[in-house]
Amino acid sequence: MAFHVEKLENEPIVIYTAYEDFNFPDELQTLDQAIRDHLDTVSEPTFIITDVHKRLSLSDLIECTWTVSHGNQGFWYHPKTLQTILVSESPLVRLAGKNLISEDFGKVNVHVAETREEAIEYA
């Protein structure tokens, strides 16, 4: 599988990792459903850490941002999502994450971190 979803033990944190072979156009909905299914089982609001190992193309980034910002559905808007933390060293991904906070891009409750460790510490 091109992604992995894990729950940190004794912490309200779920981490999903998208690997190099993750295909955003084809697998984004599958990933979203896996995270929502997990959120349906937790009892408390949870941080979602998105760790993107994959180098994203501009078209991947535009599609992902558009999908998140149009529709108010998916794990970004799940009632148990406390906040989404985007992890990437890519300046383009970091810029997209910061734009998602704006009203024009869905007003998503997102924080941007450079490393997984920084994201876990923030959560």
N, C-alpha and C positions, 0 to 999 in steps of 0.2 A: 504494500500500500504506500502511496506517495505522501501520506501524512500520518501523524500519530497524535492521539488525544490521551492525556494522563491527568489524574487528579493527585495533587500533593497531599500526602497523608497529614492529617491533623491541621490542615490549612484550608481556608476558603479560596483555593486557587486551582484553576484548571489551565494546563498548558497544552496548546496544540502546536505541533511543529510541521511545517510544510517543507518537504525535502526537494532536492533538485529536480526529481522527475514529476513533481506535482504540476498538473496541467490546469491552470486556473479556469479557462472556459469550460472544460469538461467536468472538473471535480469540485468546483466551488460549492455547488448545492449539496453534494454528498458530505463534504466537510461541515458545512453549516448544519445539516441535519444531525450529524454525529455529535456536535457540540450541544445543540438544542436537546437532543435525547438525554445527554448527560445532565444538563441543567434541570431537566424535568425530574431527576432523581435526587437532587441535593435539597437540603432543608434550609439552607441559609444563602443569602446573596453571595455571589462568587466573583472573584477577579478572573478574567479570561486573558491569559498571556498568549499572544500570537507571535511565535518565533519563526521568522521567515528565513530559512537557509538558502532558499532558491534566489537566484538573481532574476529579478522581475524585468520583463520588457515593459516599455511604455504602454503598449496595448494591454498587457496583463494588469498593470496598475490602474489604468483608466477603467477597465471593465470591473475590477474589484471595487474601486471607489464608487462607480456608478451604481453597482449592485447594492452596496451598503447604503448609499445616500438616497435611493429611490425605493420606496416601498414600506419603510418602517417595520420590517419583519426580519426574521433571522435572529441569530444569537446576539447580535449587537443590541437588539431591542427587547430581548427576553427579560421578563420581570425578575429573574434571579441573577442577571448580569449586573454586578456592582459597578464594574468599569472594565473596559478592554485596554490592555497594554500591548502596544505594537513594539516588537523587538526587531531592529534591523540596523545595520551600519550604513545602509544605502541612504544617501542624502535625498534621493527621490522618494523612497518609501517614507522617510521621516517627514518630508514636506507634505506628502499625501495624508499622513496621519494627522498632522497639525491642521490641515484643511478640513478634515472631517468634523472638527469641533464647531465649525461655522454653520450658521443657519442654512446657507446655500447647499451644503453638503450633508445635510441630515442631522446636524447638531448631535453627533455621536459623542458619548462620554468616553473619550480615548486619551491615553497618555502614551508618549513615545519614549522608549529606552534604547540604548545602544547594545546592551547585553542582557542575557537571560538573568544573570545574577542581579543586575541593577533593577530589572523588572520585579523579581521576587522580593527584593529588599523594599521596593516602593509599595508593593501590595501588603 
